[in-house]
């Protein structure tokens, strides 16, 4: 196949790469592009459509990640064999952990894990990539330092000190391909003879990882300030996994007094450590950024982990671990033989990206973008839900905003907030009603390891990859389907 007859709408608000991706996906689903058929090269398609090559590459990457196409080295992209994914009515299936389920399409997706890829600095990244490969530098393709290249670790060290108040040296930093890998690496350093305490609710990926590594694990309930330190002490755990800057998924920002109490707990036993997951601290919308917990640590008890996935793009797959000095010797003895999992080329690009100011400028741009979407979502929710509650049904406590049967919380930082609903609908009913309008929302209950004593309906609403226009439309539609019970109750009261 030499070209695709794609008609691009340059005036559409839908990004060009999404138009290309959508066209090819529909053609494959309809069987008009057959399994095994070769797609045009990115170079030839960008020339044919008269657009940038990076736009075509992004569309192909999306198709590749969803399994519609396969890449073959030195040959190109080929349509994958998806015959086993078809139902009798012609619609496509996708396979999950629990088996086969229908792939569902949504008009609006409030995923709390979204990243706005349209703001990715393609030009800067392309420029730095070319610069990194201009010289005939054979050392770039040799195995690098176990902990990551020193220049990158120094750049990360400087950034963490300035932006997060983290006190460390480059020797304490380990660069790895994502948080999952670094946490598994950490297990080889500290050993398995520990009991790890997680917040409840928590980031389930980390919980599952430690469980599968055969750690003894437990959960500790939270209050409005974060993990309850008294309950932590009573749990018998000697490692606490926390997200103090913006707890996921509740969005709680741990105050200084609770942080100090947590550090005091860790200092009472030489085997105790705190793992601080600082996954999206760059995005804060009220007040000054709160320094990392590690910055207050005087006893070398905090293991700090961060990532570039939220700040730049998930596909970067580059995270960093800051080990306390007492653990460095254990790392060298137990894990020093392992090779770095991030290529030296990517490390060099990231080093230049930070040192030459591109990272800071990108953060400022993204922060402003997310702040605008955050404000629009918050305004829409307050207007549609919180300000229209019937008299006498005001918010009964809590840190959230709003009145009546709807309350907002977790809006101070991150890229999602929570809407607490008390209108007689269950969480599942809210999700299903949203689905009828083509809107995907996410329930808080799936993040609880231990069930809630008093289950309440809470919805997570992410806004990172939602345009302001989509946010306004989607919230208006949610108000229509979620406030039916409230309207019925008011009419019943009048009668």
Rosetta blueprint (number, residue, H / E / L):
1 X L
2 X L
3 X L
4 X L
5 X L
6 X L
7 X L
8 X L
9 X L
10 X L
11 X L
12 X L
13 X L
14 X L
15 X L
16 X H
17 X H
18 X H
19 X H
20 X H
21 X H
22 X H
23 X H
24 X H
25 X H
26 X H
27 X H
28 X H
29 X H
30 X L
31 X L
32 X L
33 X L
34 X L
35 X L
36 X L
37 X L
38 X E
39 X L
40 X L
41 X L
42 X H
43 X H
44 X H
45 X H
46 X H
47 X H
48 X H
49 X H
50 X L
51 X L
52 X L
53 X H
54 X H
55 X H
56 X H
57 X H
58 X H
59 X H
60 X H
61 X H
62 X H
63 X H
64 X H
65 X H
66 X L
67 X L
68 X L
69 X E
70 X E
71 X E
72 X E
73 X L
74 X L
75 X L
76 X E
77 X E
78 X E
79 X E
80 X L
81 X L
82 X L
83 X H
84 X H
85 X H
86 X E
87 X L
88 X L
89 X L
90 X L
91 X L
92 X E
93 X E
94 X E
95 X E
96 X E
97 X L
98 X L
99 X E
100 X E
101 X E
102 X E
103 X L
104 X L
105 X L
106 X L
107 X L
108 X E
109 X E
110 X L
111 X L
112 X L
113 X L
114 X L
115 X L
116 X L
117 X H
118 X H
119 X H
120 X L
121 X L
122 X H
123 X H
124 X H
125 X H
126 X H
127 X H
128 X H
129 X H
130 X H
131 X H
132 X H
133 X H
134 X H
135 X L
136 X L
137 X L
138 X H
139 X H
140 X H
141 X H
142 X L
143 X L
144 X L
145 X L
146 X L
147 X L
148 X L
149 X L
150 X H
151 X H
152 X H
153 X H
154 X H
155 X H
156 X H
157 X H
158 X H
159 X H
160 X H
161 X H
162 X H
163 X H
164 X H
165 X L
166 X L
167 X L
168 X L
169 X L
170 X H
171 X H
172 X H
173 X E
174 X E
175 X E
176 X E
177 X L
178 X L
179 X H
180 X H
181 X H
182 X H
183 X H
184 X H
185 X H
186 X H
187 X H
188 X H
189 X H
190 X H
191 X L
192 X L
193 X L
194 X L
195 X E
196 X E
197 X E
198 X E
199 X E
200 X E
201 X L
202 X L
203 X L
204 X H
205 X H
206 X H
207 X H
208 X H
209 X H
210 X H
211 X H
212 X H
213 X L
214 X L
215 X L
216 X E
217 X E
218 X E
219 X E
220 X E
221 X E
222 X E
223 X E
224 X L
225 X L
226 X E
227 X E
228 X L
229 X H
230 X H
231 X H
232 X H
233 X H
234 X H
235 X H
236 X L
237 X L
238 X L
239 X E
240 X E
241 X E
242 X E
243 X L
244 X L
245 X L
246 X L
247 X L
248 X L
249 X L
250 X L
251 X L
252 X L
253 X L
254 X L
255 X L
256 X H
257 X H
258 X H
259 X H
260 X H
261 X H
262 X H
263 X H
264 X H
265 X H
266 X H
267 X H
268 X L
269 X L
270 X L
271 X L
272 X L
273 X E
274 X E
275 X E
276 X E
277 X E
278 X L
279 X L
280 X L
281 X L
282 X L
283 X L
284 X E
285 X L
286 X L
287 X L
288 X L
289 X L
290 X L
291 X L
292 X L
293 X H
294 X H
295 X H
296 X H
297 X L
298 X L
299 X L
300 X L
301 X L
302 X E
303 X E
304 X E
305 X E
306 X E
307 X E
308 X L
309 X L
310 X L
311 X L
312 X L
313 X L
314 X H
315 X H
316 X H
317 X L
318 X L
319 X E
320 X E
321 X E
322 X E
323 X L
324 X L
325 X H
326 X H
327 X H
328 X H
329 X H
330 X H
331 X H
332 X H
333 X H
334 X H
335 X H
336 X L
337 X L
338 X L
339 X L
340 X L
341 X L
342 X L
343 X L
344 X H
345 X H
346 X H
347 X H
348 X H
349 X H
350 X H
351 X H
352 X H
353 X H
354 X H
355 X H
356 X L
357 X L
358 X H
359 X H
360 X H
361 X H
362 X H
363 X H
364 X H
365 X H
366 X H
367 X H
368 X H
369 X H
370 X H
371 X H
372 X H
373 X H
374 X H
375 X H
376 X H
377 X H
378 X H
379 X H
380 X H
381 X H
382 X H
383 X H
384 X H
385 X L
386 X H
387 X H
388 X H
389 X L
390 X L
391 X L
392 X L
393 X L
394 X L
395 X L
396 X L
397 X L
398 X L
399 X L
400 X L
401 X E
402 X L
403 X L
404 X L
405 X L
406 X E
407 X E
408 X E
409 X E
410 X L
411 X L
412 X L
413 X E
414 X L
415 X L
416 X E
417 X E
418 X E
419 X E
420 X E
421 X E
422 X L
423 X L
424 X L
425 X L
426 X L
427 X H
428 X H
429 X H
430 X H
431 X H
432 X H
433 X H
434 X H
435 X H
436 X H
437 X L
438 X L
439 X E
440 X E
441 X L
442 X E
443 X E
444 X H
445 X H
446 X H
447 X H
448 X L
449 X L
450 X L
451 X L
452 X L
453 X L
454 X L
455 X L
456 X L
457 X E
458 X E
459 X E
460 X E
461 X E
462 X E
463 X L
464 X L
465 X L
466 X L
467 X L
468 X H
469 X H
470 X H
471 X H
472 X H
473 X H
474 X H
475 X H
476 X H
477 X H
478 X H
479 X H
480 X H
481 X H
482 X H
483 X L
484 X H
485 X H
486 X H
487 X H
488 X H
489 X H
490 X H
491 X H
492 X H
493 X H
494 X H
495 X L
